[in-house]
Amino acid sequence: MAIVRPFKGIRPSKDLVSQVISKPYDVLSSSEARELAKDNPNSFLHVIKAEIDLPEDVNVYDESVYLKAQENFNNFLKAGIMVQDESDCLYVYKLTMGDHSQTGIIGCSSVDDYLNNVIKKHEYTRPEKELDRINHIKKTGIQSGLIFLSYRFVDEITAIIQEITREDHEYDFTTDDQVRHVFWVVSDEAKVRELTELFKTRVPSTYIADGHHRVASSSKVALELRENDSNYSGDEEYNFFLSCLFPDDHLNIMAYNRVVQDLNGNSTEEFLKHLDQDFDISEMENGSANGGDAQEHVIKMYIENKWYKLKAKPTTYNEDDPIKVLDVTILQDYILNKLLNIKDPRTDSRVDFIGGIRGDKELKRLVDEGQAQAAFSLNPVTMDQLITIADEQGVMPPKSTWFEPKLRSGLVVHKIN
């Protein structure tokens, strides 16, 4: 069963929260982060992407970046920009984007739950990305970004959260992307105890929605610290990691689309001919990808100023296999791998991933401006599919899910020592 533990969060002072919070470190390039934070010394980007305060030619994985992150975070504490709560708390976090709202509980999840597969994963991680967060955690002594977990809806947990959200909130602000963020501090010991007990008795598993590298990094730091701690008891803060848990019925998954740099030596005409082996191909009406509803096993492709529908033939998927039935798997197996020789999309520079929030217009723009030769627009994976695959210890193709709205960093931080 799932462990969710309260902790003494380090949070922005109420009058500065809208200046401090930032987008997660892994959705911004260094140049984008530098631009966003250039007139805001209180931005948490100075902690999670500290290269922005160093010369532009510094390698983002250089030790000086992690030392700068440590220095910047310590300066935030000294200046009172961020302050630690005096008692162990849970926190409730509600995000609203347009008509969609989701409300979750922020607490600390257990490293042992991750190691024992109570916390279930659905993607592989990359060693260099893990090492980046390992070094960041070890130098700063904090877990700086919320790990996005989900769990099967539980009535009693939802009822308590609804009760909390009727109380006075701590923060309420709207970010530039028009997402409203509301945050409650749950310091009442009875409520904290009731929530943690419900997770322990009613939630057999939780699921990583976003943050596979951060979980893996936190776990590896914990294992290293255990080996070097002669007084290790299992109760140390480093045995737990910062997480935000949402019921599965609250979440909105968008597609994670692809663009490719070349057609593996094929002309467009040759490429379309090869595609005809595994797909029924039709040019889309009015040359647009925006009309009509999404269709199962239909991938939209943009190439040479035209949109096409690629209807996968039944031989390309298996309805009884939770991974082989996914459109993202069909794209990987029958287009990227078979035709374009992109065997490992995690490491091949010829493919790039475009979050669904950017829409088909962004795919068209990248091709029209010559930054890609073809683009593929996918149907999103569902939460039921994600949970089924994780329960069966399956692994989706990388970058299969894009969750919106994004959880903000700097809202609350967990100190591990």
C-alpha positions in Angstrom: 0.0 0.0 0.0 1.1 3.6 -0.7 3.0 5.7 1.9 2.3 9.4 1.8 4.1 11.3 4.5 3.9 14.9 5.7 7.0 17.1 5.8 8.2 20.6 6.8 7.9 22.2 3.4 10.1 25.1 2.3 7.8 27.6 0.5 7.8 31.1 -0.9 6.6 33.9 1.3 3.0 34.8 0.4 3.8 38.1 -1.2 6.5 36.7 -3.5 5.0 33.3 -4.6 4.0 34.5 -8.1 7.6 35.7 -8.6 9.2 32.6 -7.3 7.3 29.7 -8.9 8.5 28.6 -12.3 7.9 26.0 -15.0 9.7 22.6 -14.5 13.3 22.5 -15.4 12.8 19.9 -18.1 10.3 21.9 -20.3 12.6 24.9 -20.8 15.8 25.2 -22.7 18.6 27.2 -21.0 18.0 30.1 -23.3 14.3 30.1 -22.6 14.9 30.0 -18.8 17.5 32.8 -19.1 15.0 35.0 -20.9 12.2 34.3 -18.4 14.3 35.0 -15.3 16.4 37.9 -16.6 14.3 40.5 -14.8 13.3 38.4 -11.9 16.0 37.6 -9.3 13.4 35.7 -7.2 12.6 33.1 -9.9 13.1 29.5 -8.9 14.7 29.0 -12.3 17.9 30.4 -10.6 17.8 27.2 -8.5 16.6 24.5 -11.0 18.4 25.9 -14.0 21.3 27.7 -12.4 23.3 27.8 -15.6 21.4 30.9 -16.4 23.6 32.8 -13.9 26.8 31.5 -15.5 28.4 32.3 -18.9 26.4 30.9 -21.8 29.2 28.5 -22.9 29.2 26.6 -19.5 28.1 23.0 -19.9 24.8 22.5 -18.2 26.1 19.4 -16.4 29.3 21.2 -15.1 29.8 21.1 -11.3 29.7 24.9 -11.3 26.0 24.7 -12.2 25.1 22.6 -9.2 27.3 24.8 -6.9 25.5 27.9 -8.2 22.1 26.2 -7.6 23.2 25.6 -4.0 24.3 29.2 -3.6 21.1 30.6 -5.1 18.9 28.4 -2.9 20.8 29.4 0.3 20.4 33.0 -0.7 16.7 32.5 -1.1 16.6 31.2 2.5 18.8 34.0 3.9 16.7 36.7 2.3 13.4 35.2 3.5 12.2 34.6 -0.1 11.5 31.0 0.9 10.7 29.9 4.5 10.4 26.4 6.0 7.1 25.4 7.8 7.5 24.7 11.5 5.4 21.6 11.6 5.0 18.6 9.3 2.2 19.3 6.8 0.5 18.0 3.7 -0.5 20.4 1.0 -3.4 20.6 -1.5 -2.7 21.9 -4.9 -5.5 22.8 -7.5 -4.7 23.8 -11.1 -7.3 25.1 -13.5 -6.7 25.5 -17.2 -9.7 26.5 -19.2 -12.6 24.1 -18.3 -10.2 21.5 -16.8 -9.4 21.4 -13.1 -7.3 18.9 -11.1 -6.7 18.8 -7.4 -3.9 16.8 -5.7 -2.2 16.2 -2.4 1.5 17.2 -2.0 3.4 15.0 0.4 6.5 12.8 0.4 6.3 9.3 -1.2 8.6 6.5 -0.1 11.7 5.5 -1.9 11.1 1.9 -0.8 7.6 2.0 -2.5 9.4 2.9 -5.7 12.0 0.2 -5.3 9.3 -2.4 -4.4 7.1 -1.4 -7.4 4.3 0.0 -5.3 5.0 3.2 -7.2 4.8 2.0 -10.8 6.6 3.3 -13.9 5.9 3.1 -17.6 9.1 4.6 -19.2 12.8 3.9 -19.2 15.1 6.6 -18.0 18.4 7.9 -19.5 21.5 7.7 -17.3 22.8 11.2 -18.1 19.4 12.7 -17.2 19.4 10.8 -13.9 22.9 11.9 -13.1 21.9 15.5 -13.6 19.2 15.4 -10.9 21.4 13.2 -8.7 24.1 15.9 -8.7 21.5 18.7 -8.2 19.9 16.9 -5.2 23.3 16.1 -3.6 24.6 19.7 -4.0 21.5 21.6 -2.9 20.2 19.1 -0.3 16.7 19.5 -1.7 14.2 17.9 -4.0 13.2 20.9 -6.0 10.4 19.7 -8.3 7.1 17.9 -7.8 7.0 14.4 -9.0 3.6 13.9 -10.7 1.9 10.7 -9.4 -1.6 9.3 -9.9 -3.8 6.8 -8.0 -7.2 5.1 -8.6 -9.9 7.4 -7.3 -10.9 6.9 -3.6 -14.1 8.5 -2.4 -12.9 9.2 1.1 -9.7 10.9 0.0 -11.7 13.1 -2.5 -14.2 14.0 0.3 -11.4 15.2 2.6 -9.7 17.2 -0.2 -13.1 18.9 -1.1 -13.5 19.8 2.6 -10.0 21.3 2.7 -10.6 23.4 -0.5 -13.6 25.0 1.2 -11.2 26.5 3.8 -9.0 29.5 3.4 -6.2 29.0 0.9 -2.5 30.0 1.3 -1.8 31.0 -2.4 -4.0 31.9 -5.3 -2.4 33.2 -8.5 -2.7 32.9 -12.3 0.4 32.3 -14.4 1.1 33.8 -17.9 -0.3 30.8 -19.6 -3.6 31.5 -17.9 -3.4 28.5 -15.5 -4.8 29.3 -12.1 -2.9 27.8 -9.1 -4.5 27.5 -5.7 -2.6 26.0 -2.7 -3.7 25.0 0.8 -1.5 24.1 3.8 -2.9 21.1 5.8 -1.3 21.4 9.2 -4.2 19.9 11.2 -2.8 16.7 12.7 -6.1 14.9 12.6 -6.6 15.6 8.8 -3.0 14.7 8.1 -3.3 11.4 10.0 -6.6 10.6 8.2 -5.2 11.2 4.8 -2.0 9.3 5.3 -4.0 6.4 6.8 -6.3 6.3 3.8 -3.4 6.0 1.4 -1.9 3.3 3.5 -5.1 1.3 3.5 -7.0 2.2 0.3 -4.3 2.9 -2.3 -2.5 -0.3 -3.3 -0.4 1.5 -6.0 0.5 4.9 -7.4 1.6 5.6 -10.9 4.3 8.0 -12.3 2.6 10.3 -14.7 5.6 12.6 -15.1 9.0 12.6 -13.4 10.6 9.2 -14.0 14.1 10.7 -13.9 13.4 12.6 -10.7 12.1 9.5 -8.9 15.0 7.4 -10.1 17.5 10.1 -9.1 16.0 10.6 -5.6 16.1 6.8 -5.1 19.7 6.5 -6.1 20.7 9.4 -3.8 18.8 7.6 -0.9 20.6 4.3 -1.5 24.0 6.0 -1.5 23.2 7.9 1.7 22.0 4.7 3.4 25.3 3.0 2.7 27.2 5.9 4.3 24.8 6.3 7.3 25.9 4.2 10.2 22.7 5.3 12.1 20.3 4.5 9.2 16.8 3.8 10.5 14.6 4.2 7.4 12.9 7.3 8.8 15.4 9.8 7.5 14.1 12.5 5.1 16.3 11.3 2.2 14.2 8.0 2.2 11.2 10.0 0.9 10.7 12.2 -2.2 8.5 15.2 -3.0 5.4 14.2 -4.9 1.9 15.5 -5.9 -0.7 12.8 -6.1 -3.9 13.2 -8.2 -6.8 10.8 -8.6 -6.9 9.2 -12.0 -10.2 10.8 -13.0 -8.8 14.3 -12.7 -6.0 14.0 -15.3 -5.8 15.2 -18.8 -3.3 13.4 -21.1 -2.4 15.0 -24.4 -0.5 13.5 -27.3 3.3 13.7 -27.5 3.9 14.3 -31.2 7.0 13.7 -33.4 8.9 15.5 -36.1 11.7 13.9 -38.1 14.7 15.5 -39.8 14.8 13.4 -43.0 13.2 10.5 -44.8 16.1 8.1 -44.6 17.1 8.8 -48.3 13.6 8.5 -49.7 11.8 11.1 -51.7 8.3 12.1 -50.5 6.8 10.0 -53.3 8.9 6.9 -52.3 8.1 7.4 -48.6 4.3 7.5 -49.3 4.7 4.3 -51.4 6.5 2.5 -48.5 3.8 3.7 -46.0 1.2 2.1 -48.2 2.4 -1.3 -47.1 1.1 -0.7 -43.5 -1.4 2.2 -43.8 -4.4 3.3 -45.9 -3.4 6.8 -46.9 -5.7 9.7 -47.8 -5.1 13.4 -48.2 -7.0 15.4 -45.7 -9.8 17.7 -46.8 -8.9 21.4 -47.2 -5.3 20.5 -46.4 -5.9 20.9 -42.7 -5.4 18.6 -39.7 -7.8 20.5 -37.5 -11.1 19.2 -38.9 -13.0 16.2 -37.6 -12.7 14.0 -34.6 -9.7 11.9 -33.7 -10.0 8.4 -35.1 -8.5 5.3 -33.5 -5.3 4.1 -35.2 -5.2 7.1 -37.5 -1.9 9.0 -37.5 -1.9 12.4 -39.1 1.2 13.3 -41.1 2.3 16.7 -42.5 4.8 16.7 -45.3 5.5 19.1 -48.3 2.6 21.4 -47.5 0.0 18.6 -47.2 -1.7 16.8 -44.3 -2.4 13.0 -44.7 -4.4 10.5 -42.7 -2.5 7.3 -42.2 -5.0 4.6 -41.1 -3.1 1.7 -39.6 -3.9 -1.7 -41.1 -5.0 -4.4 -38.6 -1.7 -6.2 -39.1 0.2 -3.3 -37.4 -1.5 -3.6 -33.9 -2.8 -6.1 -31.4 -5.9 -5.2 -29.5 -5.0 -7.7 -26.8 -1.6 -6.2 -26.1 -1.8 -2.9 -24.1 1.4 -1.6 -25.6 1.1 -2.9 -29.2 -2.4 -1.3 -29.5 -1.1 2.2 -28.9 -0.8 4.6 -31.8 2.6 5.8 -30.5 3.8 2.2 -30.8 2.5 1.8 -34.3 4.3 5.0 -35.3 7.5 3.8 -33.7 7.4 0.2 -35.1 6.1 0.8 -38.6 7.4 4.3 -39.5 10.3 5.5 -37.4 11.9 2.1 -37.0 10.9 0.2 -40.2 11.1 3.0 -42.7 13.3 5.7 -41.2 15.8 3.5 -39.3 15.2 5.4 -36.0 15.7 2.4 -33.7 16.0 4.3 -30.4 14.1 7.5 -30.3 15.6 8.3 -26.9 19.0 8.8 -28.4 18.5 9.4 -32.1 18.9 13.1 -33.0 16.9 12.7 -36.2 13.6 12.7 -34.2 12.2 15.3 -31.9 9.2 15.4 -29.6 6.6 18.1 -29.6 4.2 18.4 -26.7 0.5 18.2 -27.6 -0.2 21.6 -26.0 1.6 23.2 -29.0 -1.0 21.7 -31.4 -0.8 20.7 -35.0 0.0 24.3 -36.0 3.4 23.9 -34.4 4.1 20.7 -36.4 3.2 22.5 -39.6 5.4 25.5 -38.7 8.4 23.3 -38.0 8.1 21.6 -41.4 7.2 24.7 -43.4 10.2 26.5 -41.9 12.6 23.7 -42.8 13.3 22.6 -39.2 11.9 19.2 -39.9 11.0 17.2 -43.0 7.8 15.5 -41.7 5.6 15.7 -38.7 3.3 13.1 -37.1 0.3 14.0 -34.9 -0.9 11.2 -32.6 -4.0 10.3 -30.5 -3.2 10.6 -26.8 -2.8 7.6 -24.5 -5.6 7.3 -21.9 -5.1 7.1 -18.1 -6.6 3.6 -18.2 -4.0 2.5 -20.8 -1.2 4.0 -18.7 -2.3 2.3 -15.5 -2.8 -1.1 -17.3 0.6 -1.0 -18.8 2.2 0.0 -15.5 0.4 -2.7 -13.6 1.8 -5.2 -16.1 5.3 -3.7 -15.7 5.2 -2.8 -19.4 7.2 0.1 -21.0 5.7 2.5 -23.5 7.8 4.1 -26.2 9.6 7.2 -24.8 7.7 10.4 -24.6 4.3 8.8 -25.0 2.4 11.1 -22.7 2.1 14.9 -22.2 0.2 16.1 -19.2 -1.3 19.6 -18.9 -1.4 21.7 -17.0 2.2 21.5 -15.8 2.9 21.5 -12.0 5.0 24.5 -11.0 8.4 24.3 -9.3 9.3 26.3 -6.3 5.8 26.0 -4.8 7.1 23.8 -2.1 10.5 22.1 -1.6 11.6 19.1 0.4 14.9 19.2 2.3 16.4 15.7 2.5 18.8 16.3 5.4 
